[in-house]
Amino acid sequence: MKKVLSAVLAGAMTVAMAVPAFAASNVTTTVYNSDGDSIVGSSSDVFDTTPSVPFLTGSSGTISYGIDGVVPGITMYIPLGSTMSDAVVNGTAGTTEPTDANGYYEAGADAAFTAALTTVAADDKTEAEAAIGAGNKLADWTAVNAETGDVYYSDSNSNLTLVPDNTAATAPVGSVNFYIEAGKTEYDNALAAEVANHETDALAETSVSTLKITAGTPWQSADAKFYYSTTTKTMVAYSYSAGSAASYDVSLDSLTNTDYFKFDVDKNDGSKYVSKVEVLDDKKMSNLNQRTAFLKITLADSTTTSDLKSSGKITFKAKGDSASYTGSKEVTNGDAWTSGETFTINYTFWINNVKTGNDSNVDTGDRVYFDPDDNEDNTLVWGDDRAALYFEANDDASKFYARLQTKSDSEIYSTYGDPVNADLWFFDFVGNPTVPATSRATLTLGIPWDEDDDYTPNPEDCFIYEKDADGNLIDVTSQFTYDEDNDGTTEIPGWSIKTRTLGTYVISDTELDLDVIDDVDEEPVDDDTDTTVDTGKEIPNTGSSDMVGVAVVAAVVSLAAAGAVAFKKASK
């Protein structure tokens, strides 16, 4: 049995089974598709992994987009801000007082503080030894000989070291003073306290303290170049600014309102590569949890194999002062601007299809170009063995567009397939490129159905057609050979042909009537001349026209029912 396609049932099942795969996320500075998924990545449509697409909001009113790698023929959604209330403001915020600051200092305080730390550290051990109590100090080496516990000796730098043998005849070389273990504990505690107070002691050094600002409001002083941070315990560079008042403050709500601002696009280099630029306001995408404004940028499709540059300028220009609007157009959200105020987005896009090379596998639909290895055997496979190409490249082999589309062609289906109840599968090598081979290349059209499908025709009983320049089909079945292996060439099962050009092919499980185009009768052209004669008499309503209407409705219902039955293909 052939598979029965029920569009209504399939649609209902899709809606019923649809569940969100991921939780919605916040709007960020990236490039999205229409669902709100980022399309940035090395294997994505925007293959520049670090595109520059900053928010217009939060800027002073002029930004630049830079995307160094995007495929043609796609639509990009670039957010202007994270929410509709985000604004473009040209004022600058003033400095706020640091929360970790403990004192503000003039220039040179950082160097003075570093030097002071060195000075106070040098005295740490001397002061720690001086803190040892007299009761924990031994008078001389004789006293050490009498001591049964651990004994420590200090040297000229106040370093304390354990005496290795209390009973030795002579004291260790370099020893100055001797302390019992309790004295060592006092020393360690005092030394730890000294180290902990290094910064405090250093700040107290005259060389540092004289640079501390005490007059007025220190954190707002123009002389304040450093502050001491209690978090990092260092001098941190600092500069105070009072900020500047904003001359405009425009939210995306106002910016995208066509009553207030005129939107314009001025294309420069490569203008034809950008088909359209639109503004979408208050847009909520399914995979984003915020409503905001987007630039919807549609790129023209192209079979290019080299970089294409497109640049230009996008502007929002104020039509009048914000205060000039009254009534229903009055600006009530606190936004303010003057007439002629212009916000600008400069853009530069480098557009190209994705490069692929020998012995690679790409998905059907991918916008790719193939860069062959010169004088080598080259292989390219599309999808899960949906098609494959094998050829020996010539000297200095040229690159060629290698996109394979497999979507159904409704016009071909209705013209050729439906009249004979055929199942059709499509192989459209977009642009029908020429293969740079030393001799004709081997192209294999792979098996387009799955083994577990309800209906699978016999591959050797199928027919193959090629679409000509006029869009008509021609039978090329005899030019193809079916093989389950294609060893030594494409290595996939399918129908193979020797060719220099990749065409647009249709596989059918039924022989198609190619004369159907010639059999279409031309319908007569109605004469638009009004031949009704006005007799001046009013025609009475007999009800016949109402009956005609009923008959027409009945006929439509009958045809619809017949169409529904016909839509379900018969068994084969």
C-alpha positions in Angstrom: 0.0 0.0 0.0 1.2 3.5 -0.7 1.5 5.9 2.2 -1.7 7.9 2.6 -1.0 11.6 3.4 -3.6 13.3 5.4 -2.7 17.0 5.8 -5.5 17.7 8.3 -4.6 14.7 10.5 -0.9 15.4 10.3 -1.5 19.0 11.2 -3.7 18.1 14.2 -1.1 15.6 15.4 1.7 18.2 15.1 -0.3 20.7 17.2 -1.3 18.1 19.8 2.2 16.7 20.2 4.1 20.0 20.1 5.8 20.7 23.4 8.5 23.3 24.1 11.9 21.6 24.2 13.6 24.3 26.2 12.7 27.0 28.6 12.5 30.5 27.1 15.7 32.6 27.6 16.5 36.3 27.8 17.2 38.4 24.8 20.9 38.9 24.2 23.2 40.5 21.7 23.2 37.8 19.0 21.5 36.9 15.7 18.2 34.9 16.0 15.9 33.1 13.6 12.2 33.6 13.7 11.7 31.2 16.7 14.2 33.1 18.8 17.0 30.6 18.5 20.6 31.9 18.0 21.9 31.1 14.6 25.5 31.9 15.5 28.2 29.2 15.4 30.9 27.6 13.3 28.3 25.2 11.7 25.4 27.7 11.7 24.0 30.2 9.2 26.0 32.9 10.9 29.4 31.2 10.9 31.2 34.2 12.3 31.4 32.9 15.9 31.8 36.4 17.3 29.6 38.8 15.3 29.4 42.4 16.5 25.7 43.1 17.0 25.4 45.4 20.0 22.1 46.8 21.4 21.2 50.2 20.1 19.8 50.8 23.6 22.4 51.7 26.1 24.5 53.4 23.4 24.8 57.1 22.7 22.9 56.6 19.5 25.4 55.3 17.0 26.5 51.7 16.8 28.0 49.3 14.1 27.1 45.8 13.1 29.9 43.6 11.8 29.3 40.0 10.7 32.3 38.4 9.0 30.6 35.2 7.7 26.9 34.6 7.0 25.3 32.5 4.4 23.1 34.1 1.7 19.3 33.6 1.4 18.5 33.7 5.1 16.6 36.1 7.4 18.4 37.5 10.5 16.6 38.9 13.5 18.9 41.3 15.5 17.4 42.8 18.7 17.7 46.6 19.3 17.5 46.0 23.0 16.5 43.5 25.6 13.0 45.0 26.3 10.8 47.7 24.7 11.4 50.0 27.7 15.2 50.0 27.2 16.3 53.4 25.9 18.9 55.2 23.9 20.4 57.9 26.1 23.3 60.3 25.3 24.0 61.5 28.8 26.8 60.0 30.9 26.3 58.7 34.4 28.4 60.2 37.1 30.8 58.3 39.3 29.3 56.5 42.3 31.3 56.1 45.5 33.1 52.7 45.7 31.7 50.5 48.5 35.1 49.0 49.3 36.9 52.3 49.6 38.7 53.3 52.8 40.4 56.6 52.1 41.2 58.5 48.9 44.7 59.5 48.0 46.6 61.8 45.7 48.8 60.8 42.8 51.9 58.7 43.8 50.0 56.9 46.6 50.4 53.6 44.9 54.2 53.7 44.8 54.4 55.1 48.4 52.1 52.3 49.7 54.2 49.6 48.0 57.4 51.0 49.5 55.8 51.3 52.9 54.8 47.6 52.8 58.4 46.6 52.3 59.5 48.8 55.3 56.9 47.5 57.8 57.5 43.9 56.7 61.2 44.2 57.6 60.4 45.0 61.2 57.9 42.1 61.7 60.3 39.5 63.2 62.1 42.0 65.4 58.8 43.2 66.9 57.5 39.6 67.2 60.6 38.6 69.2 60.3 41.7 71.4 56.8 40.5 72.2 58.1 37.3 73.9 57.6 37.5 77.7 60.7 37.5 80.0 59.5 34.3 81.7 59.7 32.4 78.5 63.3 33.4 77.9 66.4 31.3 79.0 69.4 33.1 80.4 72.2 31.3 78.6 73.3 27.9 77.2 73.8 26.5 80.6 70.0 27.1 81.2 69.3 25.3 77.9 71.3 22.2 79.0 69.0 22.0 82.1 65.8 22.3 80.0 64.1 19.1 79.1 61.5 20.5 76.7 61.9 22.0 73.2 64.1 25.1 73.1 64.4 27.7 70.3 67.1 30.1 69.5 67.0 33.4 67.6 69.6 34.8 65.2 70.5 38.3 64.4 67.5 38.7 62.2 65.1 37.5 64.8 64.4 34.2 63.1 63.5 31.5 65.6 64.9 27.9 65.1 64.6 24.7 67.1 67.7 23.8 69.0 68.6 20.3 67.7 70.3 19.0 71.0 69.8 20.7 74.4 72.6 18.7 75.9 75.3 19.7 73.4 78.5 21.2 74.9 78.2 24.4 72.9 75.4 26.6 71.5 74.5 26.6 67.8 76.5 28.9 65.7 74.8 32.3 65.3 72.4 31.9 68.2 71.6 35.1 70.1 68.7 34.4 72.5 67.0 31.2 73.8 63.3 30.6 74.4 61.2 27.7 75.7 58.2 26.4 73.6 55.8 28.9 75.2 58.0 31.7 73.9 57.8 30.3 70.4 54.0 30.4 70.6 54.1 34.0 71.6 56.5 34.8 68.8 54.2 33.1 66.2 51.1 34.9 67.4 52.9 38.3 67.4 54.3 37.7 63.9 50.9 36.8 62.5 49.4 40.0 64.0 52.2 42.0 62.5 51.6 40.5 59.0 47.9 41.1 59.4 48.6 44.7 60.1 51.0 45.2 57.2 48.5 47.3 55.2 47.3 49.3 58.2 50.9 50.0 59.2 51.8 50.9 55.7 48.9 53.4 55.5 50.2 54.9 58.7 53.6 55.5 57.3 54.3 59.2 56.8 55.1 58.8 53.1 51.5 57.5 52.5 49.5 59.3 55.2 50.5 62.7 53.9 48.9 61.9 50.5 45.5 61.1 52.0 42.7 63.6 51.1 40.8 64.7 54.1 39.3 68.1 53.1 35.7 68.4 51.7 34.2 65.3 50.2 37.2 63.2 49.4 35.6 60.8 46.9 34.4 63.7 44.8 37.8 65.5 44.8 39.5 66.1 41.5 42.8 65.3 43.3 41.7 61.8 44.2 43.7 59.4 42.0 43.6 56.3 44.2 41.6 54.7 46.9 42.5 52.0 49.4 40.3 48.9 48.8 39.4 46.9 51.9 38.5 44.0 49.6 41.8 43.7 47.6 44.0 45.5 50.3 45.6 47.5 47.5 45.6 51.0 46.1 43.0 51.1 43.2 43.3 53.7 40.4 40.3 56.2 40.6 38.9 59.2 38.9 35.7 61.1 39.7 33.3 62.3 37.1 30.1 64.3 37.8 28.5 62.9 34.5 26.4 64.9 32.0 22.7 65.4 31.6 20.9 63.7 28.8 19.6 65.7 25.8 17.5 62.8 24.7 16.1 59.6 26.3 14.3 57.4 23.8 12.9 54.0 24.6 12.3 51.4 21.9 8.6 52.0 22.4 9.1 55.5 21.0 11.9 54.8 18.6 9.8 52.2 16.7 6.7 54.4 16.6 6.3 55.6 13.1 4.4 58.7 14.4 7.6 59.8 16.0 10.5 58.5 14.0 11.2 57.8 10.3 13.0 54.6 9.6 15.3 54.5 6.6 18.0 52.3 5.0 20.8 53.6 2.9 22.6 50.8 1.1 26.2 51.2 0.0 28.5 48.4 -1.2 26.7 45.2 -2.4 23.2 46.7 -2.0 21.7 43.8 -4.0 22.9 41.3 -1.4 20.5 42.6 1.2 16.9 42.2 0.0 15.0 43.9 2.7 15.4 45.5 6.2 12.4 45.8 8.4 11.6 46.9 12.0 9.5 44.6 14.1 8.3 46.3 17.3 7.1 44.7 20.5 7.9 41.2 19.1 7.7 38.1 21.2 9.5 35.0 19.8 8.5 31.6 21.0 11.9 30.7 22.6 12.5 34.1 24.2 10.8 35.4 27.3 10.9 39.1 26.6 9.1 41.3 24.1 11.4 43.7 22.3 12.2 45.3 18.9 14.1 43.6 16.2 15.7 44.4 12.8 14.5 41.8 10.4 17.2 41.6 7.7 16.6 39.4 4.7 19.6 38.5 2.6 19.3 37.7 -1.1 20.1 34.1 -2.1 23.3 33.5 -4.1 25.3 30.6 -5.5 28.5 32.5 -4.8 31.8 30.7 -4.0 33.6 33.9 -2.8 33.0 36.6 -0.2 30.4 39.2 -1.0 30.5 42.5 1.0 27.3 44.4 1.8 27.4 47.7 3.8 25.1 50.5 4.5 23.4 52.6 7.1 20.1 52.2 9.0 18.7 55.3 10.6 15.8 56.4 12.9 15.2 60.1 12.5 12.8 62.1 14.8 10.0 63.8 12.9 9.4 66.4 15.6 10.1 67.4 19.2 8.7 65.0 21.7 7.0 67.9 23.4 5.1 68.8 20.2 2.8 65.8 20.3 -0.6 66.2 21.9 -3.8 64.3 22.2 -3.6 60.6 21.4 0.0 61.0 20.2 1.3 62.7 23.4 4.5 61.3 24.7 3.6 60.1 28.2 6.3 57.7 29.1 8.9 60.3 30.1 10.9 60.0 26.8 12.4 63.2 25.4 14.0 64.2 22.1 14.3 67.0 19.7 13.3 67.2 16.0 15.9 65.8 13.6 17.6 63.7 16.3 19.0 60.7 14.4 20.1 57.3 15.7 22.3 55.3 13.3 23.3 51.7 12.8 26.2 51.2 10.4 26.4 47.6 9.0 29.0 45.5 7.2 28.1 41.9 6.3 30.5 39.5 4.6 28.3 37.0 2.9 29.3 33.6 1.5 28.2 30.0 1.3 30.0 27.6 3.6 33.1 25.9 2.2 33.3 22.2 2.0 35.9 19.9 0.4 36.9 16.4 -0.6 35.5 13.4 1.2 32.9 15.5 3.1 29.2 15.0 4.0 26.8 17.9 4.1 23.1 18.0 4.9 20.5 18.4 2.2 19.5 22.1 2.0 22.9 23.3 3.3 24.2 26.4 1.5 27.7 25.1 0.6 30.2 25.3 -2.1 32.7 22.6 -3.0 36.4 23.3 -3.3 37.9 20.3 -5.0 41.4 18.9 -4.5 43.2 19.5 -7.8 44.2 16.4 -9.8 42.7 14.1 -7.1 39.6 11.9 -6.8 36.9 13.9 -5.0 33.8 12.7 -3.3 30.9 14.6 -1.8 27.8 13.0 -0.1 24.6 14.8 0.7 22.4 13.9 3.7 22.1 10.3 4.8 23.2 8.9 1.4 20.5 11.0 -0.4 23.0 11.7 -3.2 26.7 11.5 -3.9 29.2 12.8 -6.4 32.5 11.3 -7.5 35.0 12.8 -9.9 38.7 13.4 -10.7 39.3 17.1 -10.6 41.3 18.8 -13.3 44.2 21.2 -12.9 43.3 24.3 -10.9 39.8 23.0 -10.4 37.2 25.7 -9.8 34.9 25.9 -6.9 31.2 25.3 -7.5 27.9 25.7 -5.6 26.8 22.4 -4.2 23.4 22.9 -2.5 20.9 20.0 -2.9 17.3 20.7 -2.2 14.9 17.8 -1.8 11.6 19.6 -1.0 8.6 18.8 -3.1 7.8 20.9 -6.2 4.0 21.4 -6.0 3.7 22.5 -9.6 5.5 19.4 -10.9 3.4 17.2 -8.6 0.1 18.7 -9.8 1.1 18.7 -13.5 2.7 15.3 -13.8 2.3 13.3 -10.6 -1.3 13.6 -9.6 -2.8 12.7 -13.0 -1.2 9.2 -12.8 -1.3 8.8 -9.1 2.5 8.8 -8.8 4.8 9.2 -5.8 7.6 11.6 -6.6 11.0 12.4 -5.0 13.0 15.5 -5.9 16.7 16.1 -6.3 17.4 19.8 -7.1 21.0 20.7 -7.4 20.5 24.5 -7.1 21.9 26.5 -10.0 22.8 23.3 -11.9 26.5 23.7 -11.5 29.2 22.3 -13.8 31.7 19.9 -12.2 35.4 20.7 -12.9 36.3 17.1 -13.8 38.8 15.7 -16.2 36.0 13.5 -17.6 32.4 13.2 -16.8 31.6 12.9 -13.1 29.6 10.1 -11.5 26.4 11.4 -9.8 24.3 8.9 -7.8 20.8 9.7 -6.7 20.4 7.7 -3.5 17.3 5.9 -2.3 15.0 8.6 -1.1 12.7 6.5 1.1 13.3 4.6 4.3 13.3 0.8 4.5 10.6 0.9 7.2 8.2 3.1 5.2 4.7 1.6 4.6 5.3 1.8 0.9 8.6 1.3 -0.9 8.8 0.8 -4.7 11.2 -1.4 -6.4 14.1 0.8 -7.4 14.6 -1.0 -10.7 11.0 -0.2 -11.7 11.3 3.5 -11.0 11.5 6.3 -13.7 13.8 9.2 -13.6 13.1 12.6 -15.2 15.1 15.8 -15.5 13.6 19.3 -15.5 14.6 21.4 -18.5 15.1 25.1 -18.8 11.4 25.7 -19.5 10.4 23.7 -16.3 9.2 20.7 -18.2 10.2 17.1 -17.5 12.1 14.9 -19.9 12.6 11.2 -19.5 16.3 10.3 -18.7 15.7 6.9 -17.1 17.9 5.2 -19.8 20.8 7.4 -18.8 20.9 6.1 -15.3 22.0 2.7 -14.0 20.8 1.3 -10.6 23.4 -0.3 -8.4 23.2 -1.3 -4.7 26.9 -0.6 -4.1 28.5 1.7 -6.7 31.9 0.4 -5.5 34.8 2.5 -6.5 32.8 5.6 -7.1 30.1 7.1 -4.9 29.8 4.1 -2.6 26.1 4.6 -2.0 23.1 2.6 -3.4 21.1 4.4 -6.0 20.8 5.4 -9.6 24.0 6.7 -11.2 24.7 8.8 -14.3 27.9 10.1 -16.0 27.5 13.9 -16.3 29.3 17.2 -16.2 26.3 19.2 -15.0 24.3 18.6 -11.9 20.6 19.0 -12.9 17.2 18.9 -11.3 15.8 15.4 -11.2 12.6 13.7 -10.2 12.2 10.0 -9.4 8.8 8.5 -9.9 7.4 5.1 -9.0 5.1 5.4 -12.0 5.7 6.4 -15.6 4.6 10.0 -16.1 2.6 11.4 -19.0 5.0 14.0 -20.5 2.5 15.0 -23.1 0.2 16.5 -20.5 1.6 20.0 -21.2 0.6 19.7 -24.9 -2.8 18.3 -24.0 -3.8 21.4 -22.0 -6.6 23.1 -23.9 -6.6 26.9 -24.1 -9.7 28.2 -22.4 -11.7 30.8 -24.4 -11.3 34.4 -23.4 -14.5 36.0 -22.2 -15.5 39.1 -24.0 -15.7 41.9 -21.5 -18.4 43.7 -23.5 -21.6 44.1 -21.6 -24.4 42.7 -23.8 -27.2 43.2 -21.3 -30.0 45.3 -22.6 -31.7 47.6 -20.2 -35.5 47.4 -20.9 -36.3 49.7 -18.1 -38.5 47.0 -16.6 -37.9 45.6 -13.2 -37.5 41.8 -13.2 -39.6 40.2 -10.5 -38.0 38.0 -7.9 -39.3 34.5 -8.5 -36.9 32.8 -6.1 -35.0 31.1 -8.9 -31.9 32.9 -8.1 -32.0 31.7 -4.5 -32.4 28.1 -5.8 -29.4 28.6 -8.0 -27.4 29.7 -5.0 -28.4 26.6 -3.1 -27.5 24.5 -6.0 -24.1 26.1 -6.3 -23.4 25.5 -2.6 -24.5 21.9 -2.9 -22.2 21.5 -5.9 -19.2 22.9 -4.0 -19.8 20.6 -1.1 -20.0 17.7 -3.5 -16.8 18.6 -5.2 -15.0 19.0 -1.9 -16.1 15.6 -0.8 -15.0 14.1 -4.1 -11.7 15.9 -3.8 -11.1 14.5 -0.3 -11.7 11.0 -1.7 -9.4 11.6 -4.6 -6.7 13.0 -2.3 -6.3 9.6 -0.8 -4.3 7.7 -3.4 -5.4 4.2 -4.5 -3.5 1.1 -3.5 -0.9 -0.1 -5.9 
